[in-house]
């Protein structure tokens, strides 16, 4: 039953997240929202909805290991696994302006996460600070990109174009969005319940479950979006999707979750996994800056590093 709960929860998150993004994007297009804003917010951050709902569910269930592990594991997986796989399909082009701005924000957010994690807990004040920082970043990006049509703006527009355009009325789009939201909520509930029970049955820490099964499962929307973008030759979209998702995971998901329910950071995550996340972030930025692309050799290195990380993580059980 634990496995069925987890599988059912993952299916609900993947399907629900996809419907939620499609419904929201279709509504936004109907109201004349620009592709820049759609790509930056609804697409770029909409794929992180499963992580948000799952971490909130875990926090309310009294399982900080799953809540925090989901965020840390998702960021590690986004970089090493998803970006690595995208680079294996086709070299991932990097927009210099996007890297200089969004890459710096991602690194700053990661360093901020590391700093608060070392304190042992993440309270409401820190959570509120993270959310305010995210809103400030979004506002500054929209204002800057509206003044000039840069490569970064084109990347966000490509993200908006990656969502299938169906001729739906506002009513049907709203219904799709609502169904997606319900499916995501139910899926997160099933996933967290199954993960908690599985951890207890196998004698594993909830943090390990959060870093592996939960994190990989909730990152499926990013995987699908990035792989499709790479296959279409839109490597900049794949890279931008990872940047946006990791920023939102820390500032948005961790911020909102801590604001609603303060979190304790499991000692194991503070001792090892946040440093793996920081190292992966630095490596990604270095790879991206070298020739303004992430090539296949870098992709192989990333995927192998992720496999090694999982092997070490599971061997320590």
N, C-alpha and C positions, 0 to 999 in steps of 0.2 A: 504493500500500500504506500510506503514511503516513496518508492520509485515512481509509482503511478501519480502520486501527488506532485512530485518534482517535474515529471514529463508533462503532465497536464498543465501545471503552472507555467512552464517554459513555453508551451504552445499558446497559452492564453496571452502571455507577454508579447510574444513575437507577432501574433495575429492582431492583438489589440493595439500594440504600438504602431503597426503599419496602418491600420484603419484610422487611428487617431490622427496621425500625421497627414494622411490623405484627405480626411474630412476637414481638418484645420486649414490645409493649404488651399483646398478648393473653395472654402468659404472666404479666405483671404483674397484669392484671385477675384472672386465675385464682387468683393467690396473695393477692388482696385488697389490693393496693397502692392507696393513695388516688389519686384523679384529680389532686390537687395535685402529688404527686411524679411521676406519669406525665407530666403536661404539662410540668413544669419540667425534667425530665431526659430521659426516653426520647423525647418528641416534640420538645421545644424544642432539644435538643442532638443527638438522633438524626439529624436532617436534615443535620447537619454531618459525618456519617461519611464521605461521599465526599471532602470536603476533607482529613480526617485521613489516610485511607488513601493518597490521592494525594500529599500532602506527604511522608509517610513514604517512599513508593516513590521519589519524586524525590530525597530526601535520600540514600537508599542508592545511588541511581544516580549520585550525584555531580553533581546538577543543582540547586544552591541557588536559581538564578533561578526555576525552576519551583516549587520548594517555597515560597519566600517570596512570589513573585509570585502564587501561588494564594491565599494568605491575604489579602494586601493587595487583590488584585483582587476577591476574593469579598466582602470587607467594603464596598468601594466599590460593587460591583454590587448587594449586598443593599439598600443605602440608596437609591442614585440610581435604579437600574433597577427592582428588585422592589417596594420600598415606593412608588416613583413610579407603577408600573403598578397596584398595588393601590388607590392613591388615585384614579387615573383611573376605576377601576371603581365605586368608592363612597368617599366621604370616610372616612378611617380615624380612628376614635375612639381616644383615648389615656387610659388609666387614670392619673390623677395620681400615685397611690402607686407604681405600677410605673415611671413616668418618673423620679420623684424618687430611687428606689433603684437600679433597673436602669440607668437612663440615666446616673447618676453613675458606676456601676461600669464601664459601657461606655466612657465618656469617660476614666476613670482608666486602664483597660486600654490604650486607644488611645494615651494620652500615654506610658505605660510602654513600649509598642512603639516609638514614635517615639524615645524616649530611648536604648533599647538598639540600635536600628537605626543611629543616628548614630555609635555606637561601632564599627561595621563588622562586628560578629559577635555571635551569640547562642549562648552556651555552655551547658553542662549546669547550672551553678549558677543561671543566669537561668531556664532551662527548668523546673528544679525549683521555683523561686520562683513562676513563673506557675501551675504545677499546684497548688501549695499554696494560692495565692490563689483559684483556681477552686473547690477543695474547701471552703475557708472560706466563700466566697460562697454555694455551694449549701446548706451546713449552716445558715448564718445565715438564709437565705431560708425554708427548710423550717421551722425552729423558730419564726420570726416569724409565718409564715402559718398555722401550726397553732394559734396562740394566738388568732387573730382571723380572721373570714371577711371579708376585704377585697375590694375590686374586683380587686386583683392576683391573689388566690387564685382568684376566679371566672374570670379570664382563663386561668390555667393549667389550670383544669378544662375550659374550652372547648377548649383545645389538645388535651387528652386525648380529648375527645368528637369531635374532627375526624378521628380515626383510625377507619375502619369497624369495627364490632363484629361479628365473625363467631363463630358457635358452633363453636369449634375446641377440641379436647382439647389437653392439655399436650404430648403427643407431636407432633401435627401443627404446633402453634405453634413448638415447638423446631426442627422440621425446616425450617419456613419461615424462621426466624431463621438457621439454619445455611446454607441455600441463599442467602439474602440476603447473608450475610457472604462466602461464596465468590465470588458474583457481583461484589460490591464489590471484593474483592481482585484478581480477574482483570481487571475493568474498569479499575481504577487502573493495573495493570501495562501494559495495552494503551494506555491514554491517555498515560502518561508516555513509553513507548517511541515512540509515534507523534509526540508533541510534540517530543521530542528530535531525531528524524530530520527532521521538517518544518522545525524551526528551522535545522538544518544545511543542508538542501537549499535553503531560501529565503534563507539568509544573515541570518536574523533572530536577535536575542538570545533566549536561553531565557527571560529575564525578561519580554519582551513576550509570548511565547507563554503564559507562566504567568498574566500579568495579563489576558489576553483569552480565548483559546480554553479554556484549562484552568479559569480562574476562573469563566467563565460556565457552562461545562458542569457543574462540580461544585456550582454554586448552583441547579441545576434543582429539587432537592427543596424548597428554600426558596421558589422561585417558585411551584411547584404548590400548596404549603401556603398561601401568602399569598393567591394569587388565589382559591382555593376559599373561604378564610375571608372575603375581601372580598365575594365573590358571595353568601355566606350571611348577610351583614350582621354578621359577627363581625370588625369592623375591629380591635378590641383584640387579637385573636389574631394577625392579620397583623403588627401593630406589635410585639407581644411576641415573635413568632417572629424578627423581625429583630434585636431587642435581644439575645435569648438566643443566636442564631447568631453574632453579631459578638463577643460576650463569649467564647463557646466557641472561636471561630476563633483568637483571640489567646491567651487563657490556656490553653485545652486543646490545640488543634492545634499552635500554635507551641511551647507549653510541652513537650508530649510529644515532638514532633519534635526539638527542640533537646536534650532530655534523652537521647534515644536516639542522636542524631547531630548534633553542633554544626553551626550554619549560618553561612555568610558571607552578609552582606546585599549584593547587587549595588549598585554605586555609583549607577546610574540610579534604582533604587527608593528609595534613601536620599535622593537629591537631589530627586526630584519626587513619586513616587507615595505615599510615606507622608504627605506634606503634603496631597495630594488626599484621602486617607483621613481625615485629621484634619479637614480643612475640611468634608467631607461629613458627618462625625459631628456637628460643631457645628451645621451647617445643619439637620440632622434634628432635633436637640434644640430648636433655636429654633422651627422650624415646629411641632413637637409641643406646645410650651409655649404657643403662640399660640392661644388658644381651645380647648386640649386636643383638637386634631384636626389631621389633615393633609388638607387639602382638595384639590380637583381642580386648582386653580391651582398649588398647591405641587407636586402630582404632575407636571404638565406641566413645571414648572421643573426638577424632578429628572431626568426622562427626557431633556430637552434637554441638561442639563448632562452626563449620562452619554454621550450621543451626541457631544458636543463633546470630552469627554475621550478617547473612543476615536479620534476623528478626529485629534486632536493626537498621540496615542500612535502610531498607524499612519503618520502623515505623517512622523514622525521616523525611520522605518526607513531 
